[in-house]
């Protein structure tokens, strides 16, 4: 790991990170986080589907995207998976007028249609993901790429009238090899794979060490200040580099420090600014 730009040694920084992690109020965070939605379900299949939907909309202000996620999930009743398995455009009116920032109404319908097609063909997202992930992979990048490309290959003409990929639909499904940090997809994978704290761990057989940190502007800046990366680009390579740096503190579960970096104000360690003065002191989603 690079030497931090501040006066903290790796050991003292680990002690602070571990303390922030151990003191973090995970249960209290649920109601202020998109993970609230999959926590409303008990069956793994419904946790998975509600989780991917919640993560797809998890950008911008929390108080703006949460009502949209609720509006998408509410018509699905007690089982989002069963709803999508029977999903047809006859149910289009259930989501009439629903939009969110880049995502127009047809984009949201296409999201649901694409997930329905995945369920019908593969049974669940986990099975599709594992067709592309290998135990020898250094991280979950190949599995993520395979899942996203499968979704993007689905014929969308039933929604748009022609087989196109609109900006709003593509925004749901970023790709590592196109320069995206894939924050929301990495958030979803954290929920599914990591089996501690408020994460679910319902996908088995993938080590937590393969996860990549859900990178945003806040974490990127703090990580540069702490010497985890020198990269200025907020992309997949930067997310991987930061994750690799965090493995020096916990090689088996480096993503646990996502909570400390993003939510606990670790930016107060930075010698360039104090947390209360930080322009990025907002909810990370």
ABEGO torsion letter per residue (X at the ends): XBBBABABBAAAAAAAAAAAAAABBAAAAAAABAAAAAAABABAAAAAAAAAAAAAABBEBAAAAAAAAAAAAAAAEABAAAAAAABBAAAAAAABGBBBEABBAAAAAAAAAAAAAAAAAAGBAAAAAAAABBAABABAAAAAAAAAAAAAABBAAAAAGBBBBBAAAAAABBBAAAGBAGAAAAAAAAAAABABEABAGABBGBBAAABBBBBBAAAAAAAAAAGABABABBBAAAAAAAAAAAAAABAABAAAAAAAAAAAGAAAABAABBAAABAABBBAX
